[in-house]
Amino acid sequence: MKNWVIRKIEKEDNQSVAKLIRSVFDEMEIPKVGTAYEDPYLDLMFEEYSKPKSVYFVVESEGEILGCAGIAALENGDPKICELQKMYFLPKVRGLGIGSKMMDECLESARNFGFEKCYIETMPFMHAAQKLYRKSGFEYLDAPLGCTGHNSCPVWMLKKL
């Protein structure tokens, strides 16, 4: 894949990002209840990630949004812990190393915000995602942290920043 760039989300990206996230949920048959799919701000990602100590990135190539991920404080959790949120990529860009670059961008932002640890929730069948998380230094937890409302995500991981 040529001519791709990771950049911060813009207001004009909201519809494309929401569509991308929903398409990955459909493709992978991820439960819609108790997951990011039903987050009330899914159509307003620019606004949601304009809050302090949060950022959301998109991968763009030739005007098309191909992937996305963000960092924000862990909901109802330790203020020193952030969460890697809503990291999804279209099938055509998976396996190209773009996820690793996105992960680096997100974790660097988390450090710059002053977070000490980064948390993530995922699905047990998302093996490629878990491989990326482990490669990036995330370790499995026995129980969830905070209260994200994503009770259908039974895999929890944490990384010291």
C-alpha positions in Angstrom: 0.0 0.0 0.0 1.5 3.3 -1.1 0.7 6.9 -0.1 -0.9 6.2 3.3 -0.6 8.5 6.2 -1.6 8.4 9.9 -3.3 11.6 11.0 -5.6 13.0 13.7 -9.3 12.6 13.0 -11.1 15.6 11.5 -14.8 16.4 11.8 -15.3 15.4 8.2 -14.1 11.9 9.0 -16.9 11.0 11.4 -19.2 9.3 8.9 -16.3 7.3 7.3 -14.9 6.2 10.6 -18.3 5.1 11.9 -18.9 3.2 8.7 -15.5 1.5 8.9 -16.0 0.4 12.5 -19.5 -1.0 11.8 -18.2 -2.8 8.7 -15.5 -4.6 10.7 -18.0 -5.6 13.3 -20.2 -7.1 10.6 -17.3 -8.8 8.8 -15.9 -10.4 12.0 -19.4 -11.1 13.5 -18.4 -9.2 16.6 -21.3 -8.9 19.1 -23.0 -5.5 18.8 -24.4 -5.4 22.3 -21.9 -4.8 25.1 -19.2 -3.6 22.7 -18.0 -0.4 21.0 -20.6 -0.8 18.4 -23.3 0.6 20.6 -21.2 3.4 22.1 -23.4 6.5 21.8 -20.7 8.6 20.3 -19.7 6.3 17.4 -21.0 8.8 14.9 -19.2 11.7 16.7 -15.6 10.4 17.1 -14.0 13.8 16.3 -16.0 15.5 19.1 -15.5 12.6 21.6 -11.7 12.6 21.1 -11.4 16.4 21.3 -11.5 16.1 25.0 -8.4 16.6 27.2 -5.9 13.7 27.2 -7.5 11.9 24.3 -6.7 11.6 20.6 -8.0 9.6 17.7 -6.1 8.8 14.6 -7.1 7.6 11.1 -5.1 5.9 8.4 -5.8 7.5 5.1 -4.8 6.7 1.5 -6.0 8.7 -1.5 -8.9 10.2 0.4 -10.1 6.8 1.9 -10.1 6.0 5.6 -8.6 2.6 5.9 -8.1 2.2 9.7 -8.5 4.0 13.0 -7.5 3.9 16.7 -7.4 6.2 19.7 -6.3 6.9 23.2 -8.4 8.2 26.1 -8.5 7.9 29.9 -9.9 4.6 31.1 -13.6 5.1 31.9 -14.2 4.9 35.7 -10.6 3.7 36.3 -7.3 4.8 37.6 -6.5 8.3 36.2 -2.9 7.0 35.4 -4.3 4.4 33.0 -5.5 5.1 29.5 -7.3 2.8 27.1 -6.4 2.0 23.5 -9.8 2.4 21.9 -11.6 1.4 18.7 -8.6 0.1 16.7 -10.0 -1.3 13.5 -8.6 -1.7 9.9 -10.2 -2.7 6.7 -9.1 -6.1 5.4 -7.1 -4.7 2.5 -4.6 -3.1 4.9 -4.2 -5.8 7.5 -0.9 -7.5 7.7 1.1 -4.6 6.1 2.6 -3.2 9.3 0.2 -0.3 9.4 -1.3 -1.5 12.7 2.2 -1.5 14.3 2.7 2.1 13.2 -0.7 3.1 14.5 0.0 1.4 17.8 3.3 3.3 18.1 1.5 6.6 17.4 -1.2 5.9 20.0 1.3 4.7 22.7 3.5 7.7 22.1 0.5 10.0 22.6 -0.4 8.2 25.8 3.1 8.7 27.2 2.9 12.4 26.2 -0.4 12.8 28.0 1.3 11.4 31.1 -0.4 8.1 31.4 1.6 5.3 33.0 -0.3 2.2 31.7 -2.4 1.4 28.7 -5.4 -1.0 28.8 -7.2 -2.7 26.0 -10.3 -5.0 25.7 -10.7 -7.3 22.7 -12.5 -10.4 21.6 -11.0 -13.9 22.0 -11.2 -14.7 18.2 -9.3 -11.6 17.2 -6.0 -13.5 17.1 -4.1 -11.0 14.8 -5.0 -8.1 17.0 -3.9 -10.0 20.1 -0.6 -10.8 18.4 0.0 -7.1 17.7 -0.9 -6.2 21.3 1.5 -8.9 22.7 4.2 -7.7 20.3 3.7 -4.2 21.6 4.2 -5.3 25.2 0.6 -5.9 26.4 0.1 -8.7 28.9 -3.1 -10.5 29.7 -5.2 -9.7 32.8 -7.5 -12.0 34.7 -10.2 -9.3 35.1 -11.3 -6.1 33.4 -10.2 -2.6 34.6 -12.5 0.4 34.9 -16.0 0.3 33.7 -16.1 0.7 29.9 -19.5 -0.8 29.4 -18.1 -3.3 27.0 -19.1 -6.4 28.9 -19.0 -8.6 25.8 -15.2 -8.2 25.4 -13.8 -11.0 27.6 -10.1 -10.5 26.8 -8.3 -7.8 28.8 -4.7 -6.6 28.4 -2.4 -4.0 30.0 0.9 -2.5 29.1 3.3 -0.4 31.2 4.2 2.7 29.3 
